Amino acid sequence: MRYAIIGPGALGCLLAAALGDQHEVWLLDHDPTRAAQLNQQQILLTKNGRERPIPIRATANPADLAGIDCGLLCVKSKAVAQALTRSLPGLGGCRLIIAFENGIAHLEVIPALLQKIPWAVGVTGLGATLTGPGQIRFGGEGLTRMGFLAAEPDAPTIALLTAVANDFRQSGLPTEISMNILGPIWDKLLINCGINALTAIRNCPNGDLLNDSETISMLTTAVKEGEAVAKTLGVSITPDPVERTMAVCRATAANISSMLQDVRRHRPTEIDAINGAVVHLAETLGLPSEMNRELTRQIRNLEESAPLFP
Ligand code: PAF
């Protein structure tokens, strides 16, 4: 299978590293200088204290993607429209795109842009930290789920998603096809609602959120507000999201959340796709969302207090 991974961030590089051993993998970067650097240096994956180079092909030219079978969209939520618009001319033969963004904002944007290419959603519990261009530190194992959100696709597209899931498994990434991908999307959204903004505000690794009762109470309220929205929308989420969020804090105790990584690098965060999206839906449904609104406000303040690099 020929893969194009759109976006050389932590997840994009981790998937490229995993699939790159056995498949032809292209990494599409909007920055030609960095793409040239990645081509020379390859992906450098540090796992269990050992660094290993993994060969991939990087390019900033979407025309190089002609003939790929599957695109894995791994850009930040806010960059989805720009990344797809830029890469679509090169994705002519592509038969499936799987979107791996955090939050739910991208689900509104993608249908209008991908009218000709079937798309699915990926939700992953894999953890990774980008330590430099193409350099990642493995952050922890996690199940990846993939599924179609929109109307039932045709048989070849279902077969292709099944083949991709097999490739992921053979590359060492536990992966399942989900017939109800909206459930896992919201399961992860609720975890991100509880962890990401708070770690960025407290400037601490995930595990430290459980060190004081005030932070635990904020985490609990943020997740419960999101849970009420999910239930009102009829999304079938896994029970007890607060306990599951705290379990993720413990399991990824030393991890620097993706939002704290963004804040530290002065990059725009995904607050609008996570806590901000919950606030928006809660307001529409007439449900309380004070904690998510407050977390969103504080993150926007952090973004404004330092210059941002897109
Ligand atoms: O966004 C993240 O950082 C991750 O989704 C999670 C689960 C919070 C772990 O750091």
Residues whose N, C-alpha, C, O or C-beta is under 5 A from the ligand:
A	BS01	PAF	I195 T252 N255 I256 S257 S258
